[in-house]
């Protein structure tokens, strides 16, 4: 396996793990935001629909970026010492 194949594998792996993690983060942040809107009067009065959507999307995007970066770096470290990649 050459450098290009290892790089493509790491990117693919990072994207898959990040998509799974961001899906979970989206569900959790949506439930938490909707629960806060329903049970905390301050949130209902002061955060409009756009703000609520931004909370969910920021949590989702942040999770995707952090997870993909960490997964790609970890995969790169795994392949760094792999003799099959060196050539």
Z-matrix of the N, CA and C atoms (Angstrom, degrees):
N
C 1 1.442
C 2 1.527 1 107.50
N 3 1.315 2 116.46 1 129.80
C 4 1.452 3 121.24 2 -179.27
C 5 1.517 4 112.12 3 -90.52
N 6 1.305 5 115.15 4 -176.26
C 7 1.468 6 120.76 5 -178.39
C 8 1.525 7 111.73 6 -65.17
N 9 1.322 8 116.90 7 -40.60
C 10 1.472 9 120.33 8 -178.37
C 11 1.520 10 111.53 9 -65.30
N 12 1.324 11 116.17 10 -41.10
C 13 1.464 12 119.44 11 179.36
C 14 1.522 13 111.38 12 -67.03
N 15 1.337 14 116.36 13 -41.17
C 16 1.461 15 120.27 14 178.17
C 17 1.520 16 110.58 15 -64.65
N 18 1.326 17 116.37 16 -40.08
C 19 1.463 18 120.72 17 178.64
C 20 1.528 19 110.58 18 -63.87
N 21 1.331 20 117.22 19 -45.15
C 22 1.459 21 121.00 20 179.20
C 23 1.528 22 111.08 21 -63.24
N 24 1.331 23 116.84 22 -39.03
C 25 1.465 24 120.44 23 178.19
C 26 1.523 25 111.38 24 -63.62
N 27 1.326 26 116.51 25 -42.89
C 28 1.465 27 120.35 26 -179.76
C 29 1.526 28 111.36 27 -65.26
N 30 1.321 29 117.21 28 -40.98
C 31 1.462 30 120.53 29 179.04
C 32 1.521 31 110.58 30 -65.92
N 33 1.318 32 117.11 31 -43.34
C 34 1.463 33 120.96 32 178.56
C 35 1.525 34 110.98 33 -61.43
N 36 1.328 35 115.81 34 -45.92
C 37 1.464 36 120.52 35 -179.82
C 38 1.533 37 110.86 36 -63.00
N 39 1.321 38 116.65 37 -42.64
C 40 1.462 39 120.53 38 179.06
C 41 1.517 40 112.20 39 -63.73
N 42 1.320 41 117.27 40 -39.34
C 43 1.462 42 121.27 41 179.87
C 44 1.523 43 111.33 42 -67.03
N 45 1.315 44 116.76 43 -41.45
C 46 1.470 45 119.99 44 -179.32
C 47 1.523 46 110.93 45 -65.90
N 48 1.323 47 117.42 46 -48.51
C 49 1.464 48 120.20 47 179.69
C 50 1.525 49 111.64 48 -64.01
N 51 1.327 50 116.82 49 -38.25
C 52 1.458 51 120.09 50 -179.94
C 53 1.525 52 111.40 51 -67.91
N 54 1.319 53 117.29 52 -37.78
C 55 1.463 54 119.90 53 178.16
C 56 1.528 55 111.25 54 -64.68
N 57 1.322 56 116.32 55 -41.05
C 58 1.467 57 119.72 56 177.65
C 59 1.522 58 111.23 57 -64.00
N 60 1.327 59 116.25 58 -46.31
C 61 1.469 60 120.36 59 -178.39
C 62 1.524 61 111.54 60 -66.44
N 63 1.332 62 117.76 61 -38.74
C 64 1.460 63 119.27 62 -179.07
C 65 1.529 64 111.28 63 -71.65
N 66 1.315 65 117.80 64 -30.38
C 67 1.458 66 120.06 65 174.31
C 68 1.520 67 111.74 66 -63.91
N 69 1.315 68 115.75 67 -42.44
C 70 1.465 69 120.39 68 177.34
C 71 1.526 70 110.29 69 -65.72
N 72 1.335 71 117.09 70 -42.34
C 73 1.460 72 120.63 71 179.35
C 74 1.527 73 111.62 72 -64.50
N 75 1.325 74 117.05 73 -35.82
C 76 1.462 75 120.25 74 178.57
C 77 1.523 76 111.30 75 -64.13
N 78 1.318 77 116.14 76 -43.64
C 79 1.470 78 119.84 77 179.64
C 80 1.523 79 110.39 78 -64.95
N 81 1.320 80 116.65 79 -45.91
C 82 1.466 81 120.00 80 -177.84
C 83 1.524 82 111.35 81 -65.02
N 84 1.327 83 117.54 82 -44.60
C 85 1.469 84 119.28 83 -178.97
C 86 1.524 85 111.68 84 -69.64
N 87 1.330 86 117.65 85 -31.74
C 88 1.464 87 120.24 86 176.51
C 89 1.521 88 110.78 87 -66.52
N 90 1.307 89 116.88 88 -45.80
C 91 1.465 90 120.30 89 179.21
C 92 1.526 91 110.57 90 -62.76
N 93 1.331 92 116.69 91 -42.98
C 94 1.464 93 119.75 92 179.71
C 95 1.528 94 111.74 93 -65.84
N 96 1.324 95 117.53 94 -40.69
C 97 1.463 96 120.84 95 179.80
C 98 1.521 97 111.26 96 -67.29
N 99 1.315 98 116.86 97 -46.20
C 100 1.467 99 119.07 98 179.25
C 101 1.521 100 111.91 99 -65.98
N 102 1.321 101 117.02 100 -34.67
C 103 1.468 102 119.79 101 175.63
C 104 1.516 103 111.75 102 -65.76
N 105 1.321 104 116.14 103 -40.28
C 106 1.469 105 119.73 104 178.52
C 107 1.527 106 110.61 105 -66.16
N 108 1.326 107 117.43 106 -38.65
C 109 1.469 108 120.83 107 179.33
C 110 1.517 109 110.18 108 -64.47
N 111 1.291 110 116.26 109 -37.39
C 112 1.457 111 119.15 110 -176.75
C 113 1.534 112 113.09 111 -77.09
N 114 1.336 113 117.59 112 -36.43
C 115 1.460 114 119.68 113 -171.05
C 116 1.522 115 115.20 114 -108.73
N 117 1.320 116 118.72 115 -10.34
C 118 1.469 117 120.84 116 179.95
C 119 1.524 118 107.53 117 -114.97
N 120 1.326 119 118.16 118 109.97
C 121 1.466 120 120.57 119 -176.44
C 122 1.536 121 113.82 120 -61.06
N 123 1.322 122 117.73 121 -33.32
C 124 1.458 123 120.42 122 -179.71
C 125 1.532 124 110.83 123 -61.37
N 126 1.317 125 117.03 124 -40.94
C 127 1.465 126 121.30 125 -179.29
C 128 1.525 127 109.89 126 -65.72
N 129 1.310 128 117.15 127 -41.20
C 130 1.460 129 120.76 128 179.94
C 131 1.519 130 111.23 129 -61.87
N 132 1.327 131 117.02 130 -40.53
C 133 1.462 132 120.92 131 -178.16
C 134 1.522 133 113.41 132 -76.83
N 135 1.317 134 117.98 133 -35.09
C 136 1.457 135 120.46 134 -167.99
C 137 1.521 136 116.56 135 -106.69
N 138 1.313 137 119.59 136 -13.34
C 139 1.461 138 120.96 137 179.46
C 140 1.528 139 108.54 138 -118.34
N 141 1.337 140 115.59 139 115.51
C 142 1.465 141 119.77 140 -178.22
C 143 1.527 142 110.24 141 -82.55
N 144 1.341 143 115.63 142 -175.00
C 145 1.463 144 120.42 143 -176.36
C 146 1.528 145 112.17 144 -62.62
N 147 1.328 146 116.04 145 -37.87
C 148 1.461 147 119.40 146 179.48
C 149 1.523 148 110.82 147 -64.74
N 150 1.323 149 117.25 148 -42.14
C 151 1.461 150 121.10 149 177.99
C 152 1.517 151 112.39 150 -62.70
N 153 1.301 152 116.11 151 -38.97
C 154 1.464 153 120.06 152 178.23
C 155 1.530 154 110.91 153 -65.91
N 156 1.320 155 116.18 154 -41.58
C 157 1.467 156 119.78 155 178.05
C 158 1.525 157 110.45 156 -65.77
N 159 1.325 158 117.44 157 -37.22
C 160 1.460 159 120.42 158 178.76
C 161 1.520 160 111.77 159 -66.09
N 162 1.321 161 117.59 160 -35.72
C 163 1.466 162 120.46 161 177.57
C 164 1.529 163 110.01 162 -61.81
N 165 1.323 164 116.30 163 -46.93
C 166 1.465 165 120.75 164 -178.86
C 167 1.526 166 110.75 165 -66.02
N 168 1.333 167 117.27 166 -45.28
C 169 1.466 168 119.21 167 -176.60
C 170 1.524 169 111.64 168 -70.35
N 171 1.329 170 118.56 169 -33.28
C 172 1.470 171 120.43 170 177.44
C 173 1.522 172 110.78 171 -66.41
N 174 1.317 173 116.73 172 -40.96
C 175 1.464 174 119.60 173 177.76
C 176 1.522 175 111.04 174 -65.01
N 177 1.319 176 116.54 175 -40.83
C 178 1.457 177 120.80 176 -179.61
C 179 1.529 178 111.47 177 -67.17
N 180 1.325 179 116.46 178 -47.53
C 181 1.459 180 120.24 179 -179.18
C 182 1.524 181 111.89 180 -65.26
N 183 1.315 182 116.44 181 -42.00
C 184 1.468 183 119.71 182 177.95
C 185 1.510 184 112.18 183 -60.94
N 186 1.314 185 116.46 184 -41.90
C 187 1.462 186 120.49 185 178.30
C 188 1.520 187 111.16 186 -64.74
N 189 1.339 188 116.80 187 -41.59
C 190 1.470 189 119.75 188 179.94
C 191 1.527 190 110.86 189 -62.60
N 192 1.320 191 117.52 190 -46.57
C 193 1.463 192 121.18 191 -176.78
C 194 1.526 193 111.17 192 -65.25
N 195 1.309 194 117.19 193 -47.36
C 196 1.465 195 120.51 194 -177.37
C 197 1.528 196 111.05 195 -65.77
N 198 1.327 197 116.88 196 -44.50
C 199 1.464 198 120.09 197 -178.78
C 200 1.524 199 111.75 198 -65.86
N 201 1.320 200 116.94 199 -43.17
C 202 1.469 201 118.55 200 -179.29
C 203 1.524 202 111.07 201 -65.94
N 204 1.325 203 116.81 202 -41.11
C 205 1.468 204 119.71 203 179.36
C 206 1.525 205 111.28 204 -62.63
N 207 1.313 206 117.11 205 -46.49
C 208 1.463 207 120.46 206 -178.87
C 209 1.521 208 111.52 207 -65.66
N 210 1.323 209 117.13 208 -39.49
C 211 1.461 210 120.39 209 -179.43
C 212 1.527 211 111.18 210 -68.05
N 213 1.326 212 117.48 211 -41.91
C 214 1.462 213 120.50 212 179.43
C 215 1.522 214 110.44 213 -65.56
N 216 1.324 215 117.67 214 -42.20
C 217 1.462 216 120.29 215 178.07
C 218 1.523 217 112.04 216 -63.62
N 219 1.334 218 116.80 217 -41.72
C 220 1.463 219 120.61 218 179.57
C 221 1.526 220 110.54 219 -65.29
N 222 1.319 221 117.00 220 -40.34
C 223 1.464 222 120.94 221 178.30
C 224 1.527 223 110.21 222 -66.39
N 225 1.311 224 116.93 223 -39.23
C 226 1.459 225 120.21 224 177.45
C 227 1.514 226 112.21 225 -63.66
N 228 1.320 227 116.88 226 -39.46
C 229 1.476 228 120.33 227 176.69
C 230 1.523 229 110.78 228 -64.47
N 231 1.330 230 116.33 229 -37.96
C 232 1.465 231 120.30 230 178.41
C 233 1.521 232 111.24 231 -62.99
N 234 1.315 233 116.79 232 -40.29
C 235 1.462 234 121.01 233 -177.67
C 236 1.519 235 113.29 234 -84.64
N 237 1.316 236 117.64 235 -10.80
C 238 1.469 237 120.47 236 -176.21
C 239 1.527 238 111.19 237 -62.68
N 240 1.311 239 117.47 238 -43.18
C 241 1.462 240 121.73 239 -178.16
C 242 1.531 241 112.75 240 -94.99
N 243 1.300 242 117.04 241 3.90
C 244 1.464 243 120.18 242 -178.71
C 245 1.526 244 109.84 243 -73.23
N 246 1.326 245 118.26 244 119.27
C 247 1.482 246 119.62 245 -177.41
C 248 1.533 247 112.60 246 -68.00
N 249 1.325 248 118.11 247 -21.09
C 250 1.456 249 120.10 248 179.63
C 251 1.533 250 111.39 249 -70.69
N 252 1.337 251 116.81 250 -25.71
C 253 1.459 252 120.44 251 -178.46
C 254 1.524 253 110.52 252 -83.53
N 255 1.318 254 117.66 253 -30.72
C 256 1.467 255 121.97 254 -176.47
C 257 1.523 256 109.91 255 -72.57
N 258 1.314 257 114.78 256 124.91
C 259 1.466 258 120.26 257 173.08
C 260 1.505 259 109.25 258 179.96
